[in-house]
């Protein structure tokens, strides 16, 4: 005989239970959003020049860049994090294009 293909039913929390999923969805107001930091051309150049030397600068380098640019250390840190993510994204896209051109098969099709 075949096994049943009915979906597995899990218990549902009671409405007055404090562990409600709705409490964790992040819809609670957290106050006004901070406006985006717009970098000047000179700030961007300093960051890019430093990034070419080292994509993961130490705290002292981040503090120096923050002092030179007039931005907070946190803004400098986030810029470097975003740049590293951007580089990795481009590397991934390049690898996929290379795989397609050399094999003719899209990597996700395996």
FIPAMI-265656 format. One record per residue: residue in three letters; x, y, z of N, C-alpha, C in turn. Coordinates in pm, whole numbers, padded with zeros to 5 digits, always signed. Each point is the difference from the previous one (the first is absolute). Last residue first. Layout:
<zakes>
ALAXYZXYZXYZ/...
</zakes>
This chain:
<zakes>
UNK+02191+02264-01389+00047-00136+00031-00094-00068+00088/UNK-00020+00467-00162-00079-00100-00070+00043-00142+00033/UNK+00203+00431+00144-00117-00035+00079-00083-00112-00063/UNK+00397+00188-00220+00032-00075+00123-00121-00043+00081/UNK-00002+00056-00541-00015+00089+00115+00021-00079+00128/UNK+00219-00106-00485-00104-00045+00093-00003+00097+00117/UNK+00324+00013-00354-00128+00011-00068-00116-00042+00087/UNK+00500+00036+00077-00069-00129-00005-00131+00005-00079/UNK+00294+00386+00054+00090-00113-00023-00071-00134-00013/UNK-00236+00414+00088+00070+00013-00128+00090-00119-00028/UNK-00238+00022+00414-00093-00009-00112+00075+00002-00132/UNK+00242+00065+00396-00048-00138-00007-00093-00019-00118/UNK+00155+00436+00094+00108-00085-00050-00046-00145-00015/UNK-00296+00301+00200+00013+00030-00143+00109-00086-00063/UNK-00054-00028+00466-00115-00060-00070+00009+00023-00151/UNK+00324+00203+00275+00019-00146-00002-00115-00068-00073/UNK-00031+00464+00072+00104-00030-00098+00021-00151-00012/UNK-00291+00153+00334-00060+00020-00133+00102-00035-00108/UNK+00155-00008+00441-00096-00107-00021-00063+00010-00140/UNK+00284+00346+00140+00079-00122-00020-00094-00117-00032/UNK-00196+00405+00124+00055+00009-00136+00083-00124-00032/UNK-00171+00039+00434-00111-00016-00093+00052+00002-00144/UNK+00303+00092+00344-00034-00142-00003-00115-00027-00097/UNK+00124+00448+00071+00107-00071-00070-00034-00148-00010/UNK-00288+00263+00256-00012+00035-00142+00105-00074-00083/UNK+00017-00034+00467-00116-00075-00051-00015+00025-00150/UNK+00328+00247+00224+00039-00141-00008-00113-00085-00056/UNK-00091+00453+00078+00093-00016-00112+00042-00145-00015/UNK-00267+00117+00371-00077+00005-00124+00090-00020-00122/UNK+00205+00034+00421-00080-00123-00005-00076-00006-00132/UNK+00234+00395+00090+00091-00110-00033-00075-00133-00008/UNK-00246+00376+00137+00043+00018-00140+00091-00115-00042/UNK-00132+00022+00451-00107-00049-00087+00037+00015-00147/UNK+00301+00176+00319-00009-00146+00012-00105-00057-00094/UNK+00035+00469+00038+00117-00055-00069-00007-00153+00000/UNK-00323+00221+00247-00025+00023-00143+00115-00057-00082/UNK+00049-00008+00467-00102-00095-00043-00030+00015-00150/UNK+00284+00306+00218+00069-00126-00021-00098-00105-00052/UNK-00118+00509-00106+00014-00085+00117+00073-00129-00038/UNK+00104+00461-00263-00111-00094+00016+00023-00084+00125/UNK+00302+00331-00215-00105+00064+00079-00123-00088+00018/UNK+00447-00080-00222-00117+00026-00082-00112+00072+00075/UNK+00421-00130+00207+00035+00072-00123-00123+00041-00081/UNK-00051-00268+00393+00047+00134+00036+00031+00083-00124/UNK-00121-00450-00062-00114+00074+00053+00041+00143+00035/UNK+00337-00297-00135-00086+00037-00112-00121+00081+00047/UNK+00278-00174+00332+00071+00103-00076-00084+00047-00118/UNK-00163-00361+00251-00007+00123+00079+00069+00115-00073/UNK+00030-00428-00190-00138+00050-00009-00016+00131+00077/UNK+00412-00218+00035-00016+00053-00136-00141+00056-00017/UNK+00092-00219+00404+00077+00124-00009-00016+00066-00136/UNK-00195-00430+00077-00072+00107+00068+00073+00133-00013/UNK+00105-00343-00387-00009-00014+00145-00070+00123+00060/UNK-00098-00187-00510+00090+00083+00080-00021-00022+00150/UNK-00099-00258-00463-00044-00016+00140+00092+00082+00091/UNK+00071-00010-00469-00147+00000+00002-00057-00016+00140/UNK+00472+00219-00205-00048-00103+00092-00152+00008+00007/UNK+00247+00241-00335+00112-00046+00082-00043-00116+00089/UNK-00321+00214-00264+00094-00068-00090+00120-00053+00075/UNK-00321+00262+00230-00054-00133-00030+00095-00077-00091/UNK+00092+00454+00100+00027-00085+00115-00046-00143-00026/UNK-00103+00318-00324+00146-00015+00006+00039-00092+00115/UNK-00452+00117-00039+00040-00093-00107+00150-00024+00002/UNK-00179+00319+00303-00045-00136+00033+00048-00100-00104/UNK+00082+00454-00081+00081-00048+00113-00037-00143+00036/UNK-00258+00214-00330+00135-00029-00050+00090-00054+00112/UNK-00436+00150+00110-00005-00126-00076+00138-00039-00050/UNK-00044+00416+00212-00019-00109+00096+00002-00134-00070/UNK+00012+00383-00271+00128-00019+00070-00010-00112+00105/UNK-00392+00127-00238+00097-00063-00090+00131-00027+00072/UNK-00423+00010+00312+00054+00093-00099+00100-00075-00087/UNK-00429-00235+00254+00143+00030+00003+00037+00102-00106/UNK-00458-00118+00294+00045+00021-00137+00145+00045+00005/UNK-00365-00278+00332+00121+00082-00006+00043+00009-00145/UNK-00517-00074+00189+00118-00060-00061+00116+00097+00004/UNK-00384+00036+00379+00019+00026-00144+00130-00064-00051/UNK-00299-00205+00399+00111+00093-00016+00018+00025-00149/UNK-00479-00133+00219+00121-00055-00060+00105+00110-00011/UNK-00390-00007+00389+00031+00044-00137+00130-00062-00050/UNK-00272-00282+00358+00040+00138-00007+00037+00038-00143/UNK-00167-00427+00120+00129+00015+00067+00047+00144-00002/UNK-00480-00336-00044+00068+00125-00037+00127+00018+00083/UNK-00198-00486-00131-00011+00100+00104+00074+00128-00042/UNK-00023-00429-00238-00090+00107-00043-00014+00110+00104/UNK+00253-00444-00004+00070+00125-00026-00089+00113-00046/UNK-00085-00482+00148+00006+00030-00142+00062+00135-00033/UNK-00113-00263+00427+00137-00003-00049+00013+00047-00144/UNK-00418-00053+00259+00087+00083+00082+00139+00015-00058/UNK-00343-00287-00188-00019+00141-00034+00092+00091+00080/UNK-00037-00474+00080+00089+00034-00111-00010+00148-00034/UNK-00098-00192+00500-00064+00019-00130+00102+00041-00105/UNK+00008-00137+00498+00099-00031-00103-00059+00012-00140/UNK-00248+00058+00419+00095+00110-00018+00101-00026-00111/UNK-00526-00181+00046+00137-00041+00027+00095+00115-00031/UNK-00489-00028-00069+00048+00077+00113+00144-00038+00039/UNK-00231-00218-00362+00001+00143-00030+00055+00083+00116/UNK+00167-00510-00079-00125+00067+00036+00014+00149-00021/UNK+00288-00353-00291-00001+00066+00130-00134+00069+00023/UNK+00065-00448-00301+00001+00145-00015-00009+00061+00139/UNK+00188-00501-00213-00088+00074+00091+00017+00150-00017/UNK+00076-00331-00418+00070+00039+00121-00095+00076+00091/UNK-00023-00376-00434-00066+00110+00071+00075+00026+00130/UNK+00113-00222-00512+00022-00012+00143-00062+00122+00069/UNK-00186-00200-00475+00100+00088+00059+00008-00019+00151/UNK-00129-00403-00343-00063+00114+00068+00106+00088+00063/UNK+00027-00428-00257+00063+00123-00046-00067+00123+00060/UNK+00079-00562+00133-00091+00113-00016+00076+00124-00043/UNK+00173-00494-00129-00005+00088+00118-00091+00118-00031/UNK-00070-00484-00240+00075+00125-00006-00015+00080+00129/UNK-00020-00554-00055-00082+00118+00000+00087+00125+00000/
</zakes>
